[in-house]
Amino acid sequence: MTAGPVLAVDIGGTKLAAALVDPDGRVAAHDRAPTPNAPGVDGEELWRALDALLGKLVAGAGNPPLAGVGVGCGGPMTWPAAEVSPLNIPAWRGFPLRERLRARHPGLPVRVHNDAICVAVGEHWLGAGRGHGNVLGMVVSTGVGGGLILDGHLVDGASGNAGHIGHVVVEPDGPPCACGGRGCLEAIARGPGLVAWAREQGWRPGDGAATGVELAADARRGDPVAGSAMRRAGRAIGIALASATHLCDLEVAAIGGGLSQAGPLLFDPMRAAFAAHARMEFATRARIVPAALGQTAGLVGAAALIHEQDRYWSAD
């Protein structure tokens, strides 16, 4: 464990979030700003917005001595160099994020990982996976991502992408995925894909926008197509989790992200599909639970790349 707070950063297509996170995981100060992501925005404009957010946060907290900088950012990226090309942030293609942050904070450790991996780390450190050695943390939102903790340590894999459960195939003849494959979990369960499927089946949102949140709300109100869409997503996730549990001997799968807020509409069919497919005795003991840290999970996990480096950082 380090002394002093970590400057933790969570970079997404909608918002930039930053926090000062103490060694015990407490979020001492935080702020956020919209991500400049309109057509025509260039990489430097986006960097200036992030730079301004970080400067404002640290100055507002009295410029405390920092233990380091931890970042979760959408991928793909080269890892650990963190030249980032987030699918949902077109302004950054091969952007040298880690190098820029090192120049901004000379002498401090700067560590960048995939944003879904940071959520998994946060949930293992202080959330739903706390006290367990073998945990899959998962985000079901605009995309589907995850991170894998085995024997109490983050597993990075050959390129930093271990735990990327969104591209486990759950329907070999299913819909095409943005990755170029077919039938990936992400192609079926990501919010926009689920909305598109529901609209093809005749679902029409009421006064709200055609979003996963509105789809879940309509399912709650008894709309049959919306209910079928949520069951479709839950079943796909449950199948993927059964495969992951058989492969990795998991104890806990912690599910977060916007779509997870649908609660039993998603978790009931998820658990039913898991029970149908996780038939080996050791796999039946795994628990599927909602993520516990909410919107702070990614920031807490990014801070853990510094504060708990022995468990969660294997590079440099």
Salt bridges, closest charged atoms under 4 A:
ASP22 OD2 - ARG26 NH2 2.71
ASP31 OD2 - LYS56 NZ 3.21
GLU44 OE2 - ARG100 NH2 2.61
ASP51 OD1 - ARG104 NE 2.47
ASP156 OD1 - HIS113 NE2 2.87
GLU186 OE2 - HIS167 NE2 3.94
GLU214 OE2 - ARG221 NH2 3.12
ASP218 OD1 - ARG221 NH2 2.36
GLU251 OE1 - HIS132 ND1 3.47
GLU308 OE1 - ARG311 NH2 3.16
ASP316 OD1 - ARG98 NH2 2.94
ASP316 OD2 - ARG111 NE 3.97
